[in-house]
Amino acid sequence: MSASALKHPVPGSVTMFSTSWCGYCNRLKAQMGREGIAFTEVNIEDVPEAVKFVMDANDGNQTVPTLLFPDGSSATNPSINEVKKRLAS
């Protein structure tokens, strides 16, 4: 993964920090796919700098899915409706 994956995603898309074993991540990926929401997935098990971002966003916890939005904000385990709402604003 390049450092660009940790930068703000382009408008209308998100960066999703996940793990290979995360059921909530798999569910949200499927929902975003159905809704046509573009996303870049970053597996925190493979990318040390992504672990730091996730821990900073979650009070020191490695909680996934954590999404990074184009405005620089993040959300942990958001609903698909929250993702759509935040991308629309």
N, CA and C atoms as a LAMMPS dump frame, in Angstrom:
ITEM: TIMESTEP
0
ITEM: NUMBER OF ATOMS
267
ITEM: BOX BOUNDS ff ff ff
-5.0000000000000000e+02 5.0000000000000000e+02
-5.0000000000000000e+02 5.0000000000000000e+02
-5.0000000000000000e+02 5.0000000000000000e+02
ITEM: ATOMS id mol type element x y z
1 1 1 N 0.843 -1.172 0
2 1 2 C 0 0 0
3 1 3 C 0.878 1.221 0
4 2 1 N 0.506 2.208 -0.753
5 2 2 C 1.252 3.452 -0.771
6 2 3 C 0.725 4.371 0.317
7 3 1 N 1.498 5.389 0.618
8 3 2 C 1.076 6.366 1.621
9 3 3 C -0.201 7.076 1.195
10 4 1 N -0.484 7.106 -0.104
11 4 2 C -1.684 7.799 -0.581
12 4 3 C -2.963 7.17 -0.052
13 5 1 N -2.94 5.896 0.306
14 5 2 C -4.138 5.245 0.84
15 5 3 C -4.526 5.795 2.201
16 6 1 N -3.581 6.422 2.9
17 6 2 C -3.885 7.014 4.199
18 6 3 C -4.296 8.474 4.075
19 7 1 N -4.265 9.019 2.871
20 7 2 C -4.727 10.384 2.643
21 7 3 C -6.242 10.363 2.47
22 8 1 N -6.824 11.543 2.494
23 8 2 C -8.277 11.635 2.353
24 8 3 C -8.71 11.057 1.011
25 9 1 N -9.757 10.249 1.013
26 9 2 C -10.259 9.692 -0.246
27 9 3 C -10.896 10.777 -1.112
28 10 1 N -11.053 10.481 -2.382
29 10 2 C -11.679 11.435 -3.291
30 10 3 C -13.156 11.582 -2.932
31 11 1 N -13.765 12.723 -3.259
32 11 2 C -15.187 12.917 -2.962
33 11 3 C -16.037 11.768 -3.502
34 12 1 N -16.999 11.353 -2.696
35 12 2 C -17.899 10.275 -3.075
36 12 3 C -17.392 8.886 -2.752
37 13 1 N -16.192 8.804 -2.173
38 13 2 C -15.632 7.497 -1.827
39 13 3 C -15.115 7.519 -0.395
40 14 1 N -14.744 6.352 0.101
41 14 2 C -14.199 6.235 1.454
42 14 3 C -12.995 5.303 1.425
43 15 1 N -12.18 5.408 2.456
44 15 2 C -11.15 4.41 2.709
45 15 3 C -11.636 3.587 3.883
46 16 1 N -11.633 2.273 3.709
47 16 2 C -12.118 1.369 4.747
48 16 3 C -10.95 0.574 5.311
49 17 1 N -10.707 0.726 6.6
50 17 2 C -9.67 -0.025 7.294
51 17 3 C -10.33 -1.261 7.879
52 18 1 N -9.76 -2.424 7.575
53 18 2 C -10.406 -3.686 7.922
54 18 3 C -9.364 -4.738 8.284
55 19 1 N -9.86 -5.945 8.551
56 19 2 C -9.022 -7.137 8.69
57 19 3 C -9.67 -8.246 7.872
58 20 1 N -8.919 -9.294 7.628
59 20 2 C -9.441 -10.393 6.814
60 20 3 C -10.539 -11.179 7.522
61 21 1 N -10.549 -11.17 8.842
62 21 2 C -11.476 -11.999 9.621
63 21 3 C -12.696 -11.238 10.146
64 22 1 N -12.82 -9.962 9.808
65 22 2 C -13.866 -9.102 10.381
66 22 3 C -15.202 -9.272 9.65
67 23 1 N -16.178 -9.861 10.324
68 23 2 C -17.505 -10.032 9.746
69 23 3 C -18.221 -8.718 9.486
70 24 1 N -18.064 -7.753 10.391
71 24 2 C -18.689 -6.442 10.193
72 24 3 C -18.104 -5.751 8.961
73 25 1 N -16.803 -5.941 8.742
74 25 2 C -16.156 -5.372 7.554
75 25 3 C -16.744 -5.987 6.289
76 26 1 N -16.871 -7.308 6.283
77 26 2 C -17.426 -7.989 5.111
78 26 3 C -18.849 -7.532 4.825
79 27 1 N -19.645 -7.371 5.868
80 27 2 C -21.023 -6.909 5.681
81 27 3 C -21.046 -5.505 5.082
82 28 1 N -20.242 -4.59 5.638
83 28 2 C -20.245 -3.211 5.152
84 28 3 C -19.7 -3.128 3.727
85 29 1 N -18.684 -3.928 3.403
86 29 2 C -18.169 -3.951 2.024
87 29 3 C -19.273 -4.375 1.059
88 30 1 N -20.024 -5.402 1.415
89 30 2 C -21.115 -5.865 0.553
90 30 3 C -22.18 -4.787 0.398
91 31 1 N -22.527 -4.118 1.49
92 31 2 C -23.538 -3.065 1.434
93 31 3 C -23.062 -1.897 0.572
94 32 1 N -21.811 -1.487 0.733
95 32 2 C -21.298 -0.38 -0.075
96 32 3 C -21.251 -0.78 -1.546
97 33 1 N -20.899 -2.029 -1.829
98 33 2 C -20.908 -2.507 -3.209
99 33 3 C -22.295 -2.439 -3.823
100 34 1 N -23.305 -2.867 -3.068
101 34 2 C -24.695 -2.812 -3.556
102 34 3 C -25.151 -1.382 -3.8
103 35 1 N -24.669 -0.453 -2.969
104 35 2 C -25.074 0.951 -3.087
105 35 3 C -24.221 1.725 -4.094
106 36 1 N -23.209 1.08 -4.654
107 36 2 C -22.353 1.749 -5.632
108 36 3 C -21.381 2.745 -5.022
109 37 1 N -21.045 2.565 -3.76
110 37 2 C -20.111 3.463 -3.079
111 37 3 C -18.693 2.957 -3.311
112 38 1 N -17.874 3.808 -3.905
113 38 2 C -16.482 3.444 -4.164
114 38 3 C -15.7 3.47 -2.856
115 39 1 N -14.821 2.485 -2.687
116 39 2 C -13.991 2.468 -1.488
117 39 3 C -12.658 1.803 -1.778
118 40 1 N -11.678 2.215 -1.011
119 40 2 C -10.368 1.576 -1.012
120 40 3 C -10.259 0.84 0.305
121 41 1 N -9.941 -0.444 0.241
122 41 2 C -9.811 -1.238 1.46
123 41 3 C -8.344 -1.342 1.851
124 42 1 N -8.069 -1.117 3.136
125 42 2 C -6.722 -1.246 3.675
126 42 3 C -6.782 -2.241 4.827
127 43 1 N -6.084 -3.363 4.687
128 43 2 C -6.049 -4.385 5.728
129 43 3 C -4.996 -3.982 6.755
130 44 1 N -5.43 -3.688 7.972
131 44 2 C -4.493 -3.194 8.987
132 44 3 C -3.52 -4.27 9.449
133 45 1 N -3.8 -5.515 9.134
134 45 2 C -2.862 -6.593 9.48
135 45 3 C -1.605 -6.529 8.617
136 46 1 N -1.714 -5.882 7.475
137 46 2 C -0.613 -5.821 6.517
138 46 3 C 0.082 -4.467 6.457
139 47 1 N -0.517 -3.432 7.056
140 47 2 C -0.015 -2.07 6.874
141 47 3 C 0.175 -1.393 8.231
142 48 1 N 1.412 -1.353 8.745
143 48 2 C 1.65 -0.786 10.078
144 48 3 C 1.154 0.649 10.244
145 49 1 N 1.323 1.493 9.223
146 49 2 C 0.863 2.877 9.36
147 49 3 C -0.66 2.965 9.435
148 50 1 N -1.354 1.988 8.879
149 50 2 C -2.812 1.953 8.982
150 50 3 C -3.247 1.598 10.398
151 51 1 N -2.5 0.726 11.06
152 51 2 C -2.799 0.385 12.46
153 51 3 C -2.757 1.641 13.31
154 52 1 N -1.747 2.475 13.1
155 52 2 C -1.619 3.714 13.874
156 52 3 C -2.828 4.616 13.643
157 53 1 N -3.249 4.772 12.377
158 53 2 C -4.41 5.609 12.088
159 53 3 C -5.644 5.086 12.816
160 54 1 N -5.893 3.779 12.72
161 54 2 C -7.076 3.18 13.348
162 54 3 C -7.021 3.352 14.863
163 55 1 N -5.87 3.13 15.452
164 55 2 C -5.746 3.289 16.906
165 55 3 C -5.946 4.746 17.317
166 56 1 N -5.413 5.684 16.538
167 56 2 C -5.614 7.108 16.838
168 56 3 C -7.092 7.484 16.744
169 57 1 N -7.804 6.904 15.786
170 57 2 C -9.222 7.215 15.586
171 57 3 C -10.12 6.554 16.624
172 58 1 N -9.598 5.536 17.322
173 58 2 C -10.427 4.736 18.228
174 58 3 C -9.85 4.641 19.635
175 59 1 N -9.313 5.748 20.122
176 59 2 C -8.823 5.817 21.503
177 59 3 C -7.877 4.675 21.859
178 60 1 N -6.976 4.34 20.931
179 60 2 C -5.973 3.32 21.2
180 60 3 C -6.379 1.903 20.864
181 61 1 N -7.591 1.714 20.36
182 61 2 C -8.086 0.373 20.026
183 61 3 C -7.979 0.1 18.528
184 62 1 N -7.719 -1.127 18.173
185 62 2 C -7.68 -1.54 16.769
186 62 3 C -9.067 -2.032 16.364
187 63 1 N -10.009 -1.101 16.257
188 63 2 C -11.404 -1.428 15.978
189 63 3 C -11.693 -1.226 14.494
190 64 1 N -12.237 -2.261 13.87
191 64 2 C -12.607 -2.187 12.465
192 64 3 C -14.037 -2.695 12.291
193 65 1 N -14.74 -2.233 11.264
194 65 2 C -14.257 -1.329 10.236
195 65 3 C -14.192 0.11 10.733
196 66 1 N -13.147 0.79 10.331
197 66 2 C -13.025 2.227 10.531
198 66 3 C -12.964 2.839 9.145
199 67 1 N -13.816 3.821 8.899
200 67 2 C -13.86 4.473 7.592
201 67 3 C -13.293 5.874 7.685
202 68 1 N -12.548 6.263 6.652
203 68 2 C -12.034 7.618 6.503
204 68 3 C -12.806 8.264 5.366
205 69 1 N -13.376 9.442 5.629
206 69 2 C -14.194 10.153 4.652
207 69 3 C -13.39 11.269 3.987
208 70 1 N -13.857 11.768 2.842
209 70 2 C -13.122 12.808 2.126
210 70 3 C -12.875 14.08 2.939
211 71 1 N -13.742 14.379 3.902
212 71 2 C -13.556 15.588 4.713
213 71 3 C -12.548 15.384 5.844
214 72 1 N -11.968 14.184 5.931
215 72 2 C -10.979 13.896 6.963
216 72 3 C -11.553 13.297 8.227
217 73 1 N -12.874 13.221 8.319
218 73 2 C -13.498 12.619 9.496
219 73 3 C -13.47 11.1 9.365
220 74 1 N -13.721 10.434 10.477
221 74 2 C -13.746 8.971 10.461
222 74 3 C -14.966 8.476 11.222
223 75 1 N -15.307 7.221 10.993
224 75 2 C -16.413 6.578 11.705
225 75 3 C -16.054 5.112 11.902
226 76 1 N -16.421 4.599 13.058
227 76 2 C -16.148 3.206 13.381
228 76 3 C -17.437 2.402 13.308
229 77 1 N -17.408 1.35 12.511
230 77 2 C -18.547 0.46 12.303
231 77 3 C -19.845 1.224 12.01
232 78 1 N -19.8 2.131 11.022
233 78 2 C -21.014 2.891 10.713
234 78 3 C -22.028 2.031 9.963
235 79 1 N -23.283 2.446 10.042
236 79 2 C -24.318 1.801 9.228
237 79 3 C -24.169 2.291 7.789
238 80 1 N -24.745 1.563 6.851
239 80 2 C -24.688 2.001 5.46
240 80 3 C -25.416 3.328 5.298
241 81 1 N -26.478 3.551 6.075
242 81 2 C -27.187 4.83 5.997
243 81 3 C -26.31 5.978 6.466
244 82 1 N -25.509 5.753 7.512
245 82 2 C -24.593 6.799 7.968
246 82 3 C -23.535 7.085 6.908
247 83 1 N -23.023 6.061 6.272
248 83 2 C -22.024 6.254 5.218
249 83 3 C -22.622 7.092 4.091
250 84 1 N -23.814 6.734 3.629
251 84 2 C -24.469 7.473 2.549
252 84 3 C -24.723 8.918 2.95
253 85 1 N -25.193 9.133 4.167
254 85 2 C -25.485 10.486 4.644
255 85 3 C -24.215 11.33 4.693
256 86 1 N -23.141 10.771 5.211
257 86 2 C -21.901 11.536 5.334
258 86 3 C -21.288 11.834 3.974
259 87 1 N -21.442 10.929 3.023
260 87 2 C -20.919 11.189 1.681
261 87 3 C -21.761 12.215 0.935
262 88 1 N -23.038 12.318 1.272
263 88 2 C -23.932 13.265 0.6
264 88 3 C -23.736 14.694 1.088
265 89 1 N -23.164 14.857 2.273
266 89 2 C -23.031 16.22 2.819
267 89 3 C -21.765 16.895 2.373
